[in-house]
Amino acid sequence: MSDFVPRAGLFRSRARSALTTASLAARPLRGGLDAQSAALAAPHLRTLTESDAVGLADADGVTLGWHGGPGAGAESIVAQTFAAEAARAADQGRRILITDTARLDPGLRSLVVQPLLDDTGALGVLGVAARTVPGPGTLAALTEVARYVSDQLELAELDASRARLDRAEVRALRAQISPHFIYNALTTVASFVRTDPDRARELILEFADFTRYSFRTAGEFTVLSDELRNIDRYLTLERARFGSALEVRLQVAPEVLPVVLPFLALQPLVENAVRHGISGTASGGTITIVAADAGTDCVISVEDDGKGMDPELLRSGAIDAVVPSGSGSTTAGAESAHVGLANVDDRLRAAFGNDYGLVVETAPGAGTKVTMRIPKFRPGVTA
């Protein structure tokens, strides 16, 4: 009994060490498998497998990195054997065990060529060389290491897919902005060219700055102050078109201006308020934009007093919809109303989690209020 505590302590120490090493190997792999990530991960994988040398190859069997081993390292016999067998292991989706010492460097007795697999096939290949021939337990452990590496590569691909999706969704939002707004803005500017050239010049500059921001290519996120600045440009152009029929009220807490949010997350809310809340009414209306400090979060709302819509149209798009008390909800809204809201809702949830989607309060004849909650800080989310 007296030696139980130190042995337990030794086990815990080894477990912590293994977890730390696995974490160090995972970091570069989360960026995908290439020459750089392979070079950074291989030393940690060698420590994790307690082997003499480790290699990583891509799904085609091309060696990306090699660490350790006798003699010339990546030019050693065992490294060349790994390069020769990696493509076969990836293609067949099975482990290859080499114990022919003629194909290994002096002092080495084995090379395990282990494909890194997911549901679709090989993501890459792991090579582990050692001075001993691995038994069943060691081979099982190597399989688990390979599975761990595969998981990191799958996560890397998921991150890359999410980034591609974000870029595609931003492009979709830009496409929605361009057809209906750009034509109206240019028509409005044209109407001032003869009657008020100075005003036309100012509007052209506002339009140029608006499009420059909206079609920028830098990053998937922005800060609230920049988003609000571009919305001010948009509203300047719309007020020139609608005149006194469009009233805008803005209430922003200064402390939330640096908050990071998805690029063009607020623009569709304001545009919908103008298109479906104001332009469809005979007397015009008011748009109210509020950005408030809510502890660890920032709460932003865009509200119009226009015609509203049937909340069932929003529920069918998986956006939370709330009917204001005392309002009816039997009149069907236009199918095209509130374009872009589902897109923004998806992007908010992808960036911050399901607690941060859009909430819409609306009913026919009761106007519409769209609210988003954004964390003031979220690791990994930067403008």
BELVEN-V519157 format. One record per pair of residues at least 12 apart in sequence whose ideal C-beta (glycine too) atoms are under 7 Angstrom apart, sorted by sequence separation. I is the first residue (numbers start at 1). J is the second residue. D is the distance in Angstrom with one decimal. If there is no record, write none. Layout:
BEGIN
{{I	J	D} {I	J	D}}
END
This chain:
BEGIN
{{28	40	3.8} {29	41	5.3} {42	54	4.9} {98	110	6.8} {113	125	6.3} {114	126	4.6} {311	323	5.5} {345	357	4.7} {358	370	5.9} {359	371	4.8} {28	41	4.9} {53	66	6.9} {54	67	5.4} {66	79	4.9} {85	98	6.9} {97	110	6.8} {98	111	4.3} {235	248	5.4} {274	287	6.8} {289	302	5.5} {345	358	4.4} {42	56	5.8} {53	67	6.6} {54	68	6.3} {113	127	5.4} {114	128	7.0} {128	142	5.9} {189	203	4.8} {273	287	4.8} {344	358	6.2} {358	372	5.5} {41	56	6.8} {53	68	3.8} {97	112	5.7} {188	203	6.8} {189	204	5.7} {287	302	6.9} {288	303	4.6} {25	41	4.7} {52	68	5.7} {53	69	3.3} {111	127	6.4} {112	128	4.6} {214	230	6.8} {52	69	6.0} {81	98	6.3} {95	112	6.5} {96	113	4.2} {213	230	4.5} {270	287	6.9} {287	304	5.1} {341	358	6.1} {356	373	5.5} {38	56	4.0} {95	113	6.8} {111	129	4.8} {189	207	6.7} {311	329	5.9} {356	374	6.4} {25	44	3.7} {63	82	6.7} {95	114	5.0} {110	129	6.9} {270	289	6.9} {285	304	6.0} {286	305	5.4} {310	329	6.0} {24	44	4.5} {25	45	5.2} {63	83	4.8} {110	130	5.3} {126	146	5.2} {210	230	6.0} {285	305	4.8} {313	333	5.3} {46	67	5.5} {94	115	6.9} {108	129	5.4} {109	130	6.9} {285	306	5.1} {310	331	6.3} {46	68	5.2} {81	103	4.6} {93	115	5.6} {108	130	6.9} {109	131	5.8} {110	132	6.7} {112	134	6.4} {185	207	5.3} {310	332	5.1} {319	341	5.7} {352	374	6.7} {21	44	5.3} {25	48	6.3} {33	56	6.9} {42	65	4.7} {63	86	6.8} {81	104	6.8} {108	131	6.0} {109	132	5.8} {110	133	4.9} {126	149	6.1} {210	233	4.2} {310	333	4.3} {319	342	6.0} {352	375	5.8} {42	66	6.8} {43	67	5.1} {55	79	6.3} {89	113	4.5} {93	117	6.0} {107	131	5.9} {109	133	5.3} {110	134	5.9} {209	233	5.5} {210	234	5.8} {228	252	6.6} {309	333	2.8} {313	337	6.7} {314	338	6.9} {318	342	6.9} {348	372	6.1} {33	58	6.1} {42	67	3.8} {53	78	6.3} {61	86	3.8} {89	114	7.0} {90	115	5.1} {281	306	5.5} {309	334	7.0} {317	342	4.5} {21	47	5.1} {22	48	5.9} {38	64	3.7} {39	65	4.4} {61	87	2.7} {77	103	6.7} {78	104	5.0} {89	115	4.8} {278	304	6.2} {280	306	6.5} {281	307	6.0} {319	345	5.0} {352	378	5.9} {21	48	4.7} {38	65	3.1} {55	82	4.7} {60	87	6.3} {77	104	6.2} {78	105	5.1} {86	113	6.0} {123	150	5.8} {206	233	4.8} {277	304	3.0} {280	307	5.5} {77	105	4.8} {85	113	4.7} {93	121	6.7} {114	142	5.9} {278	306	5.5} {309	337	4.8} {35	64	4.9} {57	86	4.0} {61	90	5.4} {76	105	5.2} {82	111	6.3} {93	122	6.2} {124	153	6.5} {273	302	5.4} {277	306	2.9} {309	338	6.9} {341	370	6.9} {18	48	6.5} {34	64	6.4} {35	65	6.4} {78	108	5.7} {81	111	6.0} {112	142	5.7} {116	146	5.6} {123	153	4.5} {206	236	5.0} {207	237	6.2} {276	306	6.6} {277	307	6.9} {351	381	5.9} {33	64	6.7} {59	90	5.6} {82	113	6.2} {206	237	5.9} {273	304	4.1} {333	364	6.7} {90	122	3.8} {114	146	4.6} {118	150	5.8} {224	256	6.0} {225	257	4.1} {246	278	5.7} {270	302	5.5} {78	111	5.7} {116	149	5.4} {117	150	5.9} {224	257	5.5} {225	258	6.9} {234	267	6.9} {269	302	4.2} {276	309	7.0} {331	364	3.7} {71	105	5.9} {99	133	5.6} {116	150	4.5} {203	237	6.2} {227	261	6.6} {266	300	6.6} {329	363	5.0} {70	105	4.5} {90	125	5.3} {223	258	5.6} {224	259	4.7} {231	266	6.2} {256	291	5.2} {328	363	6.3} {329	364	6.8} {69	105	6.5} {70	106	6.7} {89	125	5.4} {118	154	5.3} {223	259	6.8} {231	267	6.3} {234	270	6.6} {238	274	5.4} {242	278	6.9} {327	363	3.6} {328	364	6.4} {70	107	5.7} {116	153	6.4} {177	214	6.0} {203	240	5.7} {223	260	5.8} {224	261	6.1} {230	267	6.9} {249	286	6.4} {256	293	5.5} {320	357	6.5} {322	359	6.5} {324	361	5.7} {70	108	7.0} {246	284	5.7} {253	291	6.2} {255	293	5.3} {320	358	6.8} {322	360	6.9} {86	125	4.2} {221	260	5.2} {222	261	6.7} {227	266	4.8} {231	270	5.2} {245	284	2.8} {247	286	4.4} {248	287	5.2} {249	288	4.4} {250	289	5.1} {251	290	4.7} {252	291	4.4} {253	292	5.5} {259	298	4.5} {319	358	5.4} {320	359	4.7} {321	360	4.9} {322	361	4.5} {324	363	5.8} {327	366	4.3} {174	214	6.1} {221	261	6.7} {253	293	4.6} {320	360	6.7} {323	363	5.0} {86	127	6.8} {174	215	6.0} {221	262	5.9} {222	263	4.7} {319	360	5.9} {321	362	6.6} {220	262	6.5} {221	263	5.9} {242	284	6.2} {256	298	4.2} {324	366	5.2} {220	263	5.7} {219	263	6.6} {82	127	4.0} {314	360	5.3} {188	237	6.4} {170	220	6.8} {214	264	6.8} {78	129	4.8} {311	362	5.6} {185	237	4.7} {188	240	5.1} {311	363	6.5} {167	220	6.9} {188	241	4.4} {309	362	5.4} {166	220	4.7} {308	362	4.8} {310	364	6.2} {308	363	5.2} {309	364	6.6} {52	108	6.4} {308	364	5.2} {184	241	6.1} {307	364	7.0} {308	365	5.7} {307	365	6.5} {308	366	4.6} {308	367	5.2} {309	368	6.7} {69	129	5.9} {308	368	5.4} {276	337	4.8} {306	367	5.6} {276	338	6.4} {305	367	4.4} {306	368	6.9} {59	122	4.9} {304	367	5.4} {59	123	5.9} {61	125	6.3} {303	367	6.8} {304	368	5.6} {59	124	5.7} {58	124	5.4} {272	338	4.9} {303	369	4.0} {57	124	6.1} {224	291	6.3} {272	339	6.8} {56	124	6.2} {57	125	4.2} {272	340	6.8} {301	369	5.9} {302	370	5.1} {272	341	6.8} {301	370	6.7} {56	126	6.2} {301	371	4.4} {55	127	3.6} {268	340	3.3} {299	371	6.5} {300	372	5.2} {54	127	6.6} {268	341	6.5} {54	128	5.7} {299	373	5.2} {300	374	6.8} {53	129	4.1} {268	344	5.6} {297	373	5.1} {298	374	4.9} {51	128	4.7} {52	129	5.4} {297	374	6.4} {51	129	6.2} {52	130	5.5} {297	375	5.6} {298	376	5.8} {49	128	5.2} {51	130	4.8} {52	131	5.8} {265	344	5.2} {296	375	6.3} {297	376	6.4} {296	376	5.9} {265	347	6.4} {265	348	6.6} {262	347	4.5} {262	348	6.5} {262	351	5.7} {33	123	6.8} {177	267	7.0} {181	271	6.7} {277	367	6.5} {33	124	4.9} {173	264	4.9} {277	368	5.8} {49	142	6.4} {170	263	5.9} {170	264	6.1} {177	271	6.9} {173	268	6.1} {180	275	7.0} {273	368	6.9} {49	145	5.9} {48	145	6.1} {45	145	7.0} {269	370	4.9} {261	374	5.1} {259	374	5.8} {259	376	5.6} {29	149	6.4} {33	153	5.6} {260	381	5.5} {30	152	5.7} {260	382	6.3} {29	152	4.0} {260	383	4.9} {29	153	6.0} {32	156	4.5} {30	155	5.9} {31	156	6.0} {22	148	6.3} {26	152	4.8} {30	156	5.2} {29	156	6.5} {32	160	6.7} {221	381	6.1} {223	383	4.9} {221	382	6.5} {222	383	5.3} {221	383	4.8} {176	339	5.4} {176	340	5.4} {219	383	6.4} {173	340	5.7} {173	343	6.0} {172	343	6.1} {169	343	5.3} {169	346	7.0} {169	347	5.9} {166	347	6.5} {162	350	6.4}}
END
